[in-house]
Amino acid sequence: MHINSPGDVVARRRAEVLGVRPELAAAHRRLLATIWAGPVSPVTLELRRLRMATLLDSTAALWERTPAALDAGLTEDRIGRLAQWPSDPSFSQEERVCIAFVEHFLIDHNAISDDDVNELTDILTAEGVVTFTTALIAWDNQHRLDNALHVAAKTG
Amino acid sequence: MSTTPRLPSAVPGAPANIVTVRRHAPAVMDAFDAMYATLLGGGVVGMDVKEAMRLRNAFASGCGL
């Protein structure tokens, strides 16, 4: 007997919701696949996706794990320490800069400075920054859509 | 809200703007543009409603574009 993980259930529910407009769902899947295949580390992307889900209270997204990130070595132990990213030594400089940028974006995107973007560019390159910020808005929208349309029941 | 790009143009000889900056990651931007065109171009929600949503979102987020 196959038992679906909570993440599988979330993915299926989201696919059902987006499937109301199949061509839009396909374009959405293609965008996410292109982002994951891009120049930014899948571990960095996944840590950032999960941090956004926490800050936006997206239970649905927190259940999910992206295979590319797990294949690249991301563990549940590190995911469990994500809230301690500023001081936990397991987080790299790249991960810290990227997570800090995400938090800044979610709290007050108009306060992002030239220095913030320059620091991100030094680490990711311009190609990486365009990929990273496009992923940022894709997940920002997805997390909010999940919450608004109750893709997964809230807990707590 | 400034609209001066913080990244250089990816197109030689062209000024930095929302199109030329995004060309640093052409595959990502092509996929994004395709999704955006699909979103705008069909479905049951009228263009007048979509444009009102876009402008309201731009106003709320302080987007100068």
Backbone of each chain as ProteinMPNN parsed JSONL, in Angstrom:
{"seq_chain_A": "MHINSPGDVVARRRAEVLGVRPELAAAHRRLLATIWAGPVSPVTLELRRLRMATLLDSTAALWERTPAALDAGLTEDRIGRLAQWPSDPSFSQEERVCIAFVEHFLIDHNAISDDDVNELTDILTAEGVVTFTTALIAWDNQHRLDNALHVAAKTG", "coords_chain_A": {"N_chain_A": [[0.852, -1.194, 0.0], [0.573, 2.175, -0.896], [1.442, 5.045, 0.821], [0.604, 8.321, 0.906], [2.695, 11.153, 1.409], [2.367, 14.093, 3.535], [3.277, 16.24, 2.007], [2.926, 15.27, -0.585], [0.172, 15.21, -0.708], [-0.447, 17.926, -0.515], [0.756, 18.87, -2.866], [-0.821, 17.546, -4.749], [-3.354, 18.621, -4.223], [-2.883, 21.343, -4.815], [-2.301, 21.115, -7.516], [-4.766, 20.309, -8.435], [-6.271, 22.603, -7.95], [-4.935, 24.594, -9.517], [-5.265, 23.318, -11.879], [-7.697, 23.974, -12.89], [-7.322, 25.867, -14.781], [-5.711, 24.634, -17.167], [-3.652, 25.366, -19.03], [-2.459, 27.509, -17.815], [-1.571, 26.323, -15.484], [0.35, 24.622, -16.564], [2.19, 26.462, -17.571], [3.004, 27.616, -15.193], [4.226, 25.428, -13.912], [6.337, 25.066, -15.685], [7.793, 27.424, -15.315], [8.64, 27.124, -12.624], [10.19, 24.801, -12.889], [12.214, 25.716, -14.531], [13.426, 27.595, -12.898], [14.424, 25.914, -10.84], [16.297, 24.547, -12.32], [18.199, 26.406, -12.785], [20.983, 28.717, -12.051], [21.227, 28.99, -9.278], [21.935, 27.484, -6.143], [20.134, 24.531, -5.326], [19.731, 23.883, -2.667], [19.996, 26.329, -1.311], [17.835, 27.65, -2.528], [15.702, 26.055, -1.581], [15.861, 26.327, 1.21], [15.306, 29.02, 1.385], [12.71, 29.039, 0.269], [11.313, 27.617, 2.228], [11.728, 29.252, 4.443], [10.34, 31.519, 3.688], [7.787, 30.382, 3.636], [7.374, 29.917, 6.334], [7.363, 32.544, 7.369], [5.184, 33.577, 6.047], [3.239, 32.021, 7.009], [2.475, 29.663, 5.71], [1.256, 26.733, 5.802], [0.879, 24.674, 4.019], [3.05, 24.809, 2.186], [5.129, 24.284, 3.902], [4.948, 21.602, 4.384], [5.979, 20.442, 2.164], [8.764, 19.084, 0.292], [11.442, 19.768, -1.845], [12.63, 17.696, -4.346], [15.094, 18.166, -5.71], [16.587, 19.667, -3.913], [16.868, 17.938, -1.731], [18.284, 15.917, -2.971], [20.603, 17.287, -3.344], [21.664, 17.337, -0.862], [20.383, 18.549, 1.311], [19.142, 18.357, 4.602], [16.702, 17.162, 7.041], [17.445, 17.891, 9.545], [18.907, 20.283, 9.203], [16.877, 21.841, 8.115], [15.226, 21.972, 10.301], [16.633, 23.715, 11.866], [16.353, 26.147, 10.754], [15.179, 28.526, 11.646], [17.109, 29.535, 13.245], [19.036, 30.624, 11.625], [20.704, 33.015, 11.58], [22.709, 32.629, 13.493], [23.394, 29.959, 13.58], [25.965, 27.697, 12.889], [25.866, 25.972, 10.73], [24.875, 27.166, 8.499], [25.741, 28.545, 5.425], [27.635, 31.383, 4.106], [26.492, 32.226, 1.691], [23.891, 31.196, 1.972], [23.029, 32.607, 4.213], [23.05, 35.311, 3.331], [21.156, 35.174, 1.301], [18.815, 34.311, 2.663], [18.511, 36.414, 4.44], [17.991, 38.476, 2.642], [15.526, 37.654, 1.656], [13.928, 37.792, 3.982], [14.054, 40.515, 4.45], [12.805, 41.416, 2.132], [10.187, 40.443, 2.497], [9.389, 41.743, 4.81], [9.776, 44.534, 4.416], [9.934, 45.53, 1.456], [10.501, 47.865, 0.086], [12.552, 48.97, 1.457], [14.846, 47.722, 0.769], [18.217, 47.995, -0.107], [20.818, 49.55, -2.202], [23.212, 48.403, -1.358], [22.31, 45.955, -0.331], [21.468, 44.628, -2.671], [23.846, 44.64, -4.102], [25.431, 43.007, -2.48], [24.096, 40.583, -2.73], [24.437, 40.185, -5.46], [27.2, 39.915, -5.66], [27.526, 37.387, -4.634], [25.759, 35.675, -6.05], [25.899, 36.343, -8.752], [24.724, 38.357, -11.56], [22.952, 36.911, -13.177], [22.141, 34.982, -11.367], [20.855, 36.588, -9.475], [18.627, 37.587, -10.883], [17.318, 35.173, -11.342], [16.926, 34.315, -8.694], [15.329, 36.388, -7.566], [13.117, 36.208, -9.186], [12.215, 33.673, -8.495], [11.595, 34.265, -5.899], [9.332, 35.968, -6.084], [7.631, 34.188, -7.32], [7.224, 32.192, -5.376], [6.296, 33.729, -3.279], [3.804, 34.491, -4.278], [2.7, 31.925, -4.604], [2.62, 30.876, -1.992], [0.839, 32.645, -0.788], [-1.411, 32.188, -2.351], [-1.894, 29.491, -1.708], [-2.638, 29.777, 0.961], [-4.883, 31.481, 0.772], [-6.677, 29.971, -0.735], [-6.913, 27.711, 0.719], [-5.251, 25.383, 0.336], [-4.001, 23.562, 1.962], [-4.975, 22.441, 5.176], [-4.78, 24.686, 7.896], [-2.667, 24.474, 10.792], [-2.483, 24.208, 14.402]], "CA_chain_A": [[0.0, 0.0, 0.0], [1.327, 3.419, -0.959], [0.924, 6.089, 1.708], [1.049, 9.641, 0.467], [3.204, 12.069, 2.427], [1.609, 15.353, 3.538], [3.706, 17.057, 0.88], [2.277, 14.75, -1.793], [-1.233, 15.631, -0.664], [-0.458, 19.352, -0.834], [1.057, 19.038, -4.293], [-1.987, 17.104, -5.526], [-4.433, 19.614, -4.065], [-2.536, 22.553, -5.565], [-2.442, 20.801, -8.938], [-6.201, 20.302, -8.731], [-6.732, 23.999, -7.985], [-4.388, 25.256, -10.705], [-5.728, 22.581, -13.053], [-8.898, 24.601, -13.443], [-6.816, 26.472, -16.028], [-4.559, 23.753, -17.462], [-2.536, 26.018, -19.725], [-1.782, 28.334, -16.826], [-0.854, 25.388, -14.607], [1.536, 24.146, -17.291], [3.156, 27.565, -17.615], [3.509, 27.747, -13.823], [5.163, 24.314, -13.697], [7.536, 25.307, -16.494], [8.572, 28.47, -14.652], [9.319, 26.568, -11.448], [11.226, 23.866, -13.34], [13.328, 26.517, -15.062], [14.109, 28.172, -11.734], [15.201, 24.87, -10.165], [17.398, 24.139, -13.199], [19.049, 27.57, -12.986], [22.314, 28.771, -11.453], [21.237, 29.109, -7.811], [21.945, 26.191, -5.458], [18.799, 24.09, -4.897], [19.646, 23.934, -1.2], [19.705, 27.729, -0.981], [16.459, 27.935, -2.941], [14.741, 25.36, -0.72], [15.885, 26.991, 2.521], [14.613, 30.29, 1.197], [11.284, 28.748, 0.077], [10.742, 27.226, 3.517], [11.724, 30.422, 5.339], [9.189, 32.33, 3.253], [6.561, 29.699, 4.062], [7.229, 30.167, 7.772], [7.005, 33.948, 7.617], [3.852, 33.822, 5.483], [2.342, 31.068, 7.665], [1.959, 28.759, 4.687], [1.393, 25.356, 6.262], [0.967, 23.785, 2.857], [4.407, 24.8, 1.641], [6.053, 23.707, 4.882], [4.891, 20.139, 4.291], [6.626, 19.97, 0.936], [10.221, 19.086, 0.127], [11.785, 19.725, -3.261], [13.616, 16.617, -4.547], [16.421, 18.659, -6.117], [17.306, 20.109, -2.716], [17.228, 16.744, -0.956], [19.346, 15.251, -3.737], [21.831, 18.082, -3.192], [22.2, 17.157, 0.481], [19.644, 19.221, 2.386], [18.61, 17.392, 5.567], [15.658, 17.652, 7.945], [18.126, 18.52, 10.685], [19.171, 21.691, 8.857], [15.59, 22.522, 7.972], [14.742, 22.22, 11.66], [17.397, 24.818, 12.478], [16.257, 27.299, 9.855], [14.856, 29.767, 12.379], [18.346, 30.021, 13.885], [20.023, 30.825, 10.558], [21.737, 34.054, 11.764], [23.796, 32.22, 14.39], [23.728, 28.536, 13.457], [27.149, 27.598, 12.02], [25.673, 25.103, 9.57], [24.424, 27.945, 7.351], [26.85, 29.175, 4.704], [27.489, 32.812, 3.838], [25.503, 32.377, 0.61], [22.553, 30.949, 2.52], [22.674, 33.714, 5.118], [22.736, 36.512, 2.547], [19.901, 34.944, 0.574], [17.689, 34.282, 3.605], [18.348, 37.786, 4.942], [17.334, 39.243, 1.578], [14.114, 37.226, 1.639], [13.24, 38.353, 5.148], [13.952, 41.954, 4.196], [11.794, 41.58, 1.085], [8.847, 40.196, 3.029], [9.05, 42.711, 5.862], [9.685, 45.887, 3.843], [10.714, 45.429, 0.216], [10.945, 49.192, -0.348], [13.752, 49.351, 2.208], [16.027, 47.038, 0.227], [19.16, 49.045, -0.518], [21.842, 49.206, -3.189], [24.161, 47.482, -0.725], [21.685, 44.622, -0.251], [21.492, 44.017, -4.012], [25.253, 44.405, -4.447], [25.9, 41.835, -1.727], [23.492, 39.409, -3.36], [25.045, 40.019, -6.784], [28.562, 39.401, -5.462], [27.46, 35.951, -4.336], [24.981, 34.887, -7.014], [26.033, 36.937, -10.095], [23.491, 38.998, -12.031], [22.035, 35.849, -13.614], [21.576, 34.38, -10.163], [19.934, 37.528, -8.812], [17.37, 37.586, -11.638], [16.675, 33.884, -11.05], [16.556, 34.299, -7.274], [14.211, 37.293, -7.295], [11.939, 35.656, -9.865], [11.74, 32.602, -7.608], [11.03, 34.917, -4.712], [7.956, 36.412, -6.336], [6.818, 33.003, -7.635], [6.827, 31.536, -4.124], [5.462, 34.672, -2.519], [2.451, 34.335, -4.805], [2.194, 30.573, -4.361], [2.296, 30.73, -0.567], [-0.39, 33.403, -0.505], [-2.513, 31.474, -2.998], [-2.168, 28.309, -0.886], [-3.365, 30.193, 2.164], [-6.178, 32.053, 0.431], [-7.568, 28.946, -1.271], [-6.9, 26.562, 1.644], [-4.665, 24.195, -0.281], [-3.838, 22.622, 3.069], [-5.562, 22.969, 6.4], [-3.843, 25.278, 8.848], [-2.525, 23.738, 12.041], [-2.216, 25.038, 15.571]], "C_chain_A": [[0.886, 1.241, 0.0], [0.669, 4.459, -0.055], [1.486, 7.427, 1.261], [1.585, 10.442, 1.643], [2.337, 13.314, 2.441], [1.994, 16.26, 2.376], [3.089, 16.61, -0.422], [0.828, 15.224, -1.865], [-1.345, 17.108, -1.043], [-0.238, 19.563, -2.329], [-0.139, 18.643, -5.15], [-3.123, 18.121, -5.433], [-4.144, 20.879, -4.867], [-2.699, 22.316, -7.064], [-3.914, 20.789, -9.343], [-6.734, 21.728, -8.848], [-6.246, 24.686, -9.25], [-4.896, 24.598, -11.978], [-7.034, 23.089, -13.615], [-8.55, 25.357, -14.716], [-5.55, 25.719, -16.421], [-3.382, 24.454, -18.116], [-1.759, 26.922, -18.768], [-0.985, 27.457, -15.857], [0.424, 24.901, -15.276], [2.609, 25.229, -17.341], [3.791, 27.789, -16.244], [4.539, 26.654, -13.521], [6.467, 24.546, -14.47], [8.415, 26.373, -15.846], [9.339, 27.898, -13.459], [10.434, 25.606, -11.858], [12.449, 24.619, -13.855], [14.121, 27.139, -13.92], [14.992, 27.118, -11.059], [16.398, 24.422, -10.998], [18.429, 25.248, -13.39], [20.318, 27.556, -12.151], [22.364, 28.808, -9.926], [21.136, 27.712, -7.187], [20.535, 25.784, -5.033], [18.638, 24.071, -3.381], [19.309, 25.356, -0.746], [18.263, 28.077, -1.339], [15.447, 27.296, -1.988], [14.698, 25.979, 0.686], [15.113, 28.303, 2.442], [13.116, 30.067, 1.05], [10.63, 28.432, 1.429], [10.717, 28.392, 4.501], [10.555, 31.351, 4.981], [7.884, 31.704, 3.74], [6.314, 29.922, 5.554], [6.727, 31.578, 8.017], [5.619, 34.284, 7.094], [2.813, 32.849, 6.048], [1.675, 30.145, 6.651], [2.222, 27.316, 5.104], [1.6, 24.407, 5.092], [2.403, 23.67, 2.366], [5.405, 24.177, 2.61], [6.042, 22.187, 4.86], [5.749, 19.621, 3.153], [8.147, 19.998, 1.035], [10.518, 18.948, -1.357], [12.882, 18.687, -3.487], [15.005, 17.121, -4.906], [17.242, 19.097, -4.914], [17.742, 18.925, -1.862], [18.36, 15.995, -1.654], [20.682, 15.969, -3.573], [22.345, 18.073, -1.754], [21.468, 17.865, 1.605], [18.982, 18.181, 3.29], [17.511, 18.031, 6.426], [16.275, 18.328, 9.166], [18.396, 19.999, 10.393], [17.872, 22.466, 8.696], [15.036, 22.87, 9.353], [15.448, 23.372, 12.354], [17.264, 26.123, 11.701], [15.96, 28.608, 10.593], [16.09, 30.367, 13.048], [19.423, 30.38, 12.864], [21.053, 31.929, 10.848], [22.929, 33.576, 12.591], [24.214, 30.765, 14.22], [24.886, 28.359, 12.474], [26.955, 26.715, 10.796], [25.237, 25.875, 8.328], [25.595, 28.706, 6.735], [26.592, 30.678, 4.532], [26.461, 33.051, 2.742], [24.09, 32.213, 1.157], [22.11, 32.095, 3.424], [22.264, 34.963, 4.339], [21.388, 36.35, 1.849], [18.701, 34.946, 1.52], [17.438, 35.683, 4.164], [17.625, 38.65, 3.909], [15.843, 38.927, 1.532], [13.346, 37.844, 2.805], [13.033, 39.856, 4.959], [12.845, 42.233, 3.187], [10.385, 41.444, 1.666], [8.432, 41.25, 4.054], [8.868, 44.114, 5.287], [10.524, 45.948, 2.572], [11.204, 46.794, -0.27], [12.2, 49.651, 0.38], [14.997, 48.593, 1.745], [16.933, 48.085, -0.428], [20.069, 48.586, -1.656], [22.827, 48.195, -2.607], [23.594, 46.066, -0.634], [21.783, 43.902, -1.597], [22.936, 43.73, -4.428], [25.8, 43.171, -3.737], [25.363, 40.55, -2.344], [24.156, 39.12, -4.708], [26.466, 39.464, -6.664], [28.564, 37.89, -5.266], [26.828, 35.15, -5.473], [25.27, 35.233, -8.474], [24.692, 37.546, -10.511], [22.476, 37.956, -12.499], [21.352, 35.208, -12.404], [20.579, 35.295, -9.477], [18.596, 37.568, -9.543], [16.607, 36.286, -11.37], [16.117, 33.871, -9.627], [15.334, 35.185, -7.006], [12.943, 36.851, -8.035], [11.354, 34.511, -9.046], [11.054, 33.189, -6.379], [9.577, 35.328, -4.956], [7.056, 35.228, -6.688], [6.33, 32.346, -6.345], [6.01, 32.457, -3.225], [4.006, 34.516, -2.967], [1.878, 32.965, -4.465], [1.796, 30.385, -2.898], [0.994, 31.458, -0.24], [-1.605, 32.73, -1.139], [-2.896, 30.232, -2.188], [-3.004, 28.679, 0.335], [-4.772, 30.663, 1.822], [-7.175, 30.988, -0.011], [-7.563, 27.665, -0.443], [-6.422, 25.29, 0.95], [-4.364, 23.136, 0.771], [-4.413, 23.274, 4.313], [-4.475, 23.557, 7.287], [-3.798, 24.43, 10.114], [-2.334, 24.724, 13.175], [-3.354, 25.958, 15.91]], "O_chain_A": [[1.825, 1.349, 0.788], [-0.53, 4.714, -0.165], [2.7, 7.63, 1.242], [1.016, 10.42, 2.734], [1.636, 13.582, 1.465], [1.15, 16.965, 1.824], [2.759, 17.434, -1.275], [0.325, 15.587, -2.929], [-2.234, 17.492, -1.803], [-0.95, 20.334, -2.972], [-0.445, 19.3, -6.145], [-3.77, 18.441, -6.43], [-5.034, 21.426, -5.518], [-3.17, 23.189, -7.793], [-4.269, 21.203, -10.447], [-7.542, 22.03, -9.727], [-7.035, 25.29, -9.977], [-4.954, 25.233, -13.032], [-7.442, 22.683, -14.704], [-9.375, 25.476, -15.622], [-4.446, 26.118, -16.053], [-2.231, 24.165, -17.79], [-0.545, 27.078, -18.899], [0.129, 27.802, -15.462], [1.463, 24.782, -14.626], [3.795, 24.945, -17.174], [4.974, 28.114, -16.148], [5.593, 26.926, -12.945], [7.555, 24.258, -13.972], [9.639, 26.243, -15.827], [10.533, 28.152, -13.3], [11.502, 25.596, -11.246], [13.585, 24.198, -13.633], [15.349, 27.201, -13.974], [16.153, 27.379, -10.744], [17.402, 23.967, -10.448], [19.426, 25.051, -14.084], [20.697, 26.52, -11.605], [23.439, 28.669, -9.344], [20.358, 26.872, -7.639], [19.811, 26.589, -4.446], [17.528, 24.225, -2.872], [18.439, 25.554, 0.102], [17.557, 28.715, -0.559], [14.449, 27.922, -1.629], [13.627, 26.132, 1.272], [14.353, 28.64, 3.35], [12.323, 30.808, 1.631], [9.54, 28.916, 1.732], [9.791, 28.509, 5.302], [9.88, 31.891, 5.856], [6.984, 32.407, 4.2], [5.172, 30.096, 5.979], [5.783, 31.787, 8.779], [4.949, 35.169, 7.626], [1.657, 32.848, 5.625], [0.475, 29.88, 6.723], [3.272, 26.749, 4.799], [2.389, 23.465, 5.165], [2.909, 22.568, 2.154], [6.411, 23.608, 2.188], [7.012, 21.55, 5.27], [6.197, 18.474, 3.184], [8.732, 20.809, 1.752], [9.922, 18.119, -2.045], [13.953, 18.782, -2.887], [15.999, 16.556, -4.449], [18.461, 18.92, -4.896], [18.853, 18.91, -1.332], [19.281, 15.5, -1.004], [21.747, 15.357, -3.65], [23.345, 18.724, -1.45], [21.898, 17.786, 2.756], [18.345, 17.244, 2.809], [17.403, 19.253, 6.525], [15.68, 19.237, 9.747], [18.143, 20.86, 11.235], [17.785, 23.626, 9.1], [14.449, 23.935, 9.545], [14.929, 23.941, 13.315], [17.982, 27.087, 11.966], [16.44, 29.671, 10.199], [16.116, 31.553, 13.375], [20.604, 30.434, 13.208], [22.193, 31.803, 10.402], [24.042, 34.067, 12.407], [25.291, 30.38, 14.675], [24.799, 28.824, 11.338], [27.806, 26.71, 9.906], [25.224, 25.322, 7.228], [26.335, 29.41, 7.422], [25.491, 31.171, 4.778], [25.648, 33.97, 2.842], [23.2, 33.001, 0.839], [20.949, 32.501, 3.397], [21.254, 35.594, 4.651], [20.581, 37.279, 1.814], [17.669, 35.534, 1.196], [16.289, 36.09, 4.34], [16.759, 39.454, 4.255], [15.009, 39.822, 1.389], [12.242, 38.358, 2.626], [11.97, 40.394, 5.271], [12.052, 43.159, 3.356], [9.501, 42.243, 1.358], [7.256, 41.603, 4.149], [7.911, 44.806, 5.633], [11.681, 46.366, 2.603], [12.218, 46.873, -0.964], [12.842, 50.616, -0.036], [16.085, 48.807, 2.279], [16.479, 48.937, -1.192], [20.092, 47.411, -2.025], [23.225, 47.245, -3.282], [24.317, 45.09, -0.838], [22.134, 42.723, -1.659], [23.215, 42.697, -5.036], [26.543, 42.385, -4.325], [26.081, 39.558, -2.466], [24.405, 37.965, -5.055], [26.884, 38.638, -7.476], [29.495, 37.202, -5.682], [27.308, 34.071, -5.817], [24.903, 34.458, -9.358], [23.66, 37.284, -9.893], [21.279, 38.097, -12.249], [20.152, 34.932, -12.419], [19.567, 34.829, -8.954], [17.543, 37.581, -8.906], [15.389, 36.304, -11.192], [14.979, 33.464, -9.396], [14.412, 34.775, -6.301], [11.83, 37.09, -7.566], [10.135, 34.394, -8.918], [10.056, 32.657, -5.895], [8.702, 35.064, -4.131], [5.861, 35.248, -6.396], [5.158, 31.985, -6.234], [5.131, 31.999, -2.495], [3.097, 34.422, -2.142], [0.713, 32.85, -4.084], [0.752, 29.801, -2.605], [0.153, 30.944, 0.497], [-2.687, 32.698, -0.553], [-4.079, 29.951, -2.001], [-3.952, 27.98, 0.692], [-5.737, 30.297, 2.492], [-8.365, 31.077, 0.291], [-8.137, 26.655, -0.849], [-7.096, 24.261, 0.973], [-4.463, 21.94, 0.495], [-4.349, 24.492, 4.485], [-3.386, 22.995, 7.411], [-4.768, 23.756, 10.46], [-2.062, 25.905, 12.959], [-3.267, 26.717, 16.875]]}, "seq_chain_B": "MSTTPRLPSAVPGAPANIVTVRRHAPAVMDAFDAMYATLLGGGVVGMDVKEAMRLRNAFASGCGL", "coords_chain_B": {"N_chain_B": [[9.305, 56.322, -5.414], [12.146, 54.851, -6.689], [12.942, 53.938, -10.061], [15.274, 53.196, -11.139], [17.397, 50.801, -12.428], [19.106, 48.31, -10.48], [20.813, 46.472, -11.372], [23.079, 45.814, -14.078], [22.539, 46.244, -17.637], [21.903, 43.347, -19.612], [22.154, 43.288, -22.236], [24.296, 44.076, -24.733], [25.216, 47.433, -25.309], [22.702, 48.422, -24.877], [20.529, 50.338, -22.763], [20.099, 49.907, -19.184], [17.143, 48.434, -18.224], [13.811, 47.254, -17.386], [13.503, 45.189, -19.178], [16.042, 44.622, -20.358], [17.68, 44.076, -18.158], [16.545, 41.779, -17.083], [17.299, 39.944, -18.943], [19.606, 38.725, -18.154], [19.039, 36.248, -17.183], [17.858, 34.474, -19.323], [16.322, 32.117, -19.869], [14.771, 31.757, -17.595], [13.343, 34.15, -17.587], [11.958, 33.972, -20.001], [10.252, 31.859, -19.418], [8.832, 32.991, -17.325], [7.614, 35.171, -18.621], [6.015, 33.804, -20.428], [4.211, 32.555, -18.721], [3.009, 34.79, -17.609], [1.828, 35.963, -19.852], [-0.018, 33.994, -20.456], [-1.592, 34.141, -18.227], [-2.675, 36.717, -18.459], [-3.914, 36.558, -20.909], [-6.193, 34.918, -21.179], [-8.959, 32.948, -19.887], [-11.66, 33.445, -17.474], [-11.76, 35.866, -16.236], [-12.067, 39.262, -16.828], [-10.131, 41.604, -18.836], [-10.307, 44.206, -17.903], [-10.742, 43.888, -15.188], [-8.43, 42.501, -14.473], [-6.492, 44.445, -15.039], [-7.191, 46.424, -13.243], [-6.642, 45.055, -10.879], [-3.885, 44.719, -11.177], [-2.953, 47.378, -11.132], [-3.817, 48.19, -8.615], [-2.324, 46.498, -7.016], [0.24, 47.389, -7.71], [0.133, 49.978, -6.728], [-0.241, 49.513, -3.972], [2.146, 48.219, -3.349], [4.037, 50.06, -3.922], [5.186, 50.307, -6.46], [6.889, 51.856, -9.0], [6.684, 51.492, -11.705]], "CA_chain_B": [[9.981, 55.039, -5.591], [13.051, 54.881, -7.829], [12.863, 52.846, -11.019], [16.607, 53.016, -11.703], [17.796, 49.407, -12.178], [20.276, 48.068, -9.64], [21.669, 45.545, -12.106], [23.386, 46.339, -15.407], [21.884, 45.611, -18.782], [22.536, 42.138, -20.15], [22.16, 43.443, -23.696], [25.366, 45.029, -25.06], [24.839, 48.676, -25.953], [21.353, 48.846, -24.503], [20.465, 50.81, -21.375], [19.473, 48.993, -18.221], [15.724, 48.637, -17.931], [13.185, 46.017, -16.908], [13.671, 44.141, -20.186], [17.445, 44.248, -20.578], [18.225, 43.508, -16.92], [16.04, 40.418, -16.911], [17.938, 39.041, -19.912], [20.706, 37.98, -17.533], [18.568, 34.872, -17.013], [16.853, 34.442, -20.391], [15.398, 30.975, -19.786], [13.826, 32.042, -16.508], [12.438, 35.228, -17.968], [11.05, 33.474, -21.04], [9.216, 31.066, -18.743], [7.985, 33.927, -16.576], [6.797, 35.943, -19.572], [5.001, 32.906, -20.988], [3.169, 32.39, -17.714], [2.31, 36.075, -17.463], [0.979, 36.127, -21.035], [-1.132, 33.058, -20.304], [-2.455, 34.691, -17.171], [-3.396, 37.894, -18.961], [-4.551, 36.369, -22.201], [-7.354, 34.05, -21.267], [-9.705, 32.718, -18.665], [-12.982, 34.068, -17.349], [-11.626, 37.193, -15.632], [-11.889, 40.244, -17.88], [-8.912, 42.411, -18.808], [-10.526, 45.387, -17.067], [-10.555, 43.479, -13.794], [-7.004, 42.188, -14.29], [-5.725, 45.689, -15.017], [-7.481, 47.069, -11.957], [-5.873, 44.308, -9.863], [-2.454, 45.017, -11.356], [-2.684, 48.741, -10.684], [-4.008, 48.229, -7.162], [-1.156, 45.833, -6.442], [1.386, 48.285, -7.902], [-0.017, 51.094, -5.789], [-0.038, 49.03, -2.601], [3.532, 47.82, -3.127], [4.923, 51.186, -4.208], [5.907, 50.065, -7.714], [6.872, 53.041, -9.84], [6.52, 51.156, -13.118]], "C_chain_B": [[10.849, 55.085, -6.84], [12.8, 53.7, -8.757], [14.197, 52.655, -11.728], [17.089, 51.594, -11.392], [19.065, 49.305, -11.334], [21.2, 47.021, -10.242], [21.948, 46.151, -13.477], [22.553, 45.645, -16.477], [22.651, 44.357, -19.186], [22.643, 42.194, -21.667], [23.213, 44.486, -24.056], [24.842, 46.268, -25.795], [23.469, 49.206, -25.579], [21.339, 49.331, -23.055], [19.795, 49.781, -20.475], [18.012, 49.381, -18.018], [15.112, 47.275, -17.589], [13.336, 44.858, -17.903], [15.119, 43.673, -20.257], [18.1, 43.66, -19.327], [17.799, 42.05, -16.774], [16.675, 39.432, -17.881], [19.201, 38.38, -19.357], [20.325, 36.508, -17.337], [17.474, 34.632, -18.059], [15.862, 33.285, -20.283], [14.334, 31.22, -18.721], [12.831, 33.107, -16.947], [11.497, 34.825, -19.091], [9.912, 32.674, -20.404], [8.269, 31.969, -17.957], [7.056, 34.677, -17.518], [5.7, 35.077, -20.182], [3.862, 32.708, -20.0], [2.333, 33.662, -17.578], [1.36, 36.303, -18.647], [-0.231, 35.206, -20.956], [-2.13, 33.582, -19.287], [-3.305, 35.84, -17.7], [-4.306, 37.559, -20.135], [-5.795, 35.525, -22.243], [-8.08, 33.927, -19.944], [-10.978, 33.547, -18.595], [-12.924, 35.468, -16.733], [-11.301, 38.212, -16.728], [-10.619, 41.054, -17.716], [-9.082, 43.656, -17.944], [-10.302, 45.063, -15.591], [-9.08, 43.195, -13.525], [-6.171, 43.468, -14.203], [-5.965, 46.448, -13.71], [-6.71, 46.388, -10.835], [-4.395, 44.663, -9.943], [-2.114, 46.403, -10.807], [-2.831, 48.867, -9.18], [-2.806, 47.609, -6.449], [0.069, 46.735, -6.552], [1.326, 49.448, -6.916], [0.304, 50.647, -4.359], [1.415, 48.685, -2.315], [4.531, 48.912, -3.48], [5.737, 51.011, -5.468], [5.772, 51.267, -8.644], [6.674, 52.763, -11.313], [5.062, 51.108, -13.52]], "O_chain_B": [[10.345, 55.333, -7.935], [12.485, 52.6, -8.305], [14.258, 52.031, -12.788], [17.18, 51.217, -10.224], [19.979, 50.12, -11.465], [22.253, 46.72, -9.68], [21.135, 46.923, -13.986], [21.947, 44.6, -16.241], [23.879, 44.309, -19.114], [23.154, 41.271, -22.302], [23.052, 45.66, -23.724], [24.113, 46.153, -26.781], [23.12, 50.332, -25.935], [22.059, 48.793, -22.214], [19.042, 48.918, -20.925], [17.7, 50.524, -17.682], [15.819, 46.27, -17.514], [13.299, 43.691, -17.514], [15.393, 42.474, -20.221], [18.994, 42.821, -19.442], [18.597, 41.196, -16.388], [16.603, 38.221, -17.672], [19.805, 37.551, -20.037], [21.191, 35.633, -17.328], [16.292, 34.59, -17.718], [14.679, 33.46, -20.578], [13.155, 30.928, -18.92], [11.63, 32.985, -16.71], [10.356, 35.285, -19.135], [8.755, 32.798, -20.805], [7.059, 31.743, -17.928], [5.861, 34.806, -17.254], [4.59, 35.551, -20.425], [2.692, 32.694, -20.384], [1.11, 33.608, -17.448], [0.236, 36.773, -18.47], [-1.337, 35.588, -21.341], [-3.344, 33.478, -19.464], [-4.501, 35.923, -17.423], [-5.34, 38.196, -20.333], [-6.414, 35.432, -23.303], [-7.849, 34.694, -19.009], [-11.326, 34.259, -19.537], [-13.93, 36.178, -16.711], [-10.342, 38.024, -17.476], [-10.087, 41.182, -16.614], [-8.126, 44.116, -17.321], [-9.743, 45.867, -14.845], [-8.54, 43.591, -12.492], [-5.254, 43.562, -13.388], [-5.043, 47.04, -13.148], [-6.185, 47.054, -9.943], [-3.736, 44.878, -8.926], [-1.117, 46.578, -10.107], [-2.056, 49.575, -8.536], [-2.335, 48.115, -5.43], [0.85, 46.841, -5.607], [2.341, 49.847, -6.344], [1.032, 51.326, -3.634], [1.88, 48.833, -1.184], [5.739, 48.713, -3.353], [6.86, 51.508, -5.553], [4.664, 51.645, -9.024], [6.512, 53.696, -12.1], [4.75, 50.838, -14.68]]}, "name": "protein", "num_of_chains": 2, "seq": "MHINSPGDVVARRRAEVLGVRPELAAAHRRLLATIWAGPVSPVTLELRRLRMATLLDSTAALWERTPAALDAGLTEDRIGRLAQWPSDPSFSQEERVCIAFVEHFLIDHNAISDDDVNELTDILTAEGVVTFTTALIAWDNQHRLDNALHVAAKTGMSTTPRLPSAVPGAPANIVTVRRHAPAVMDAFDAMYATLLGGGVVGMDVKEAMRLRNAFASGCGL"}
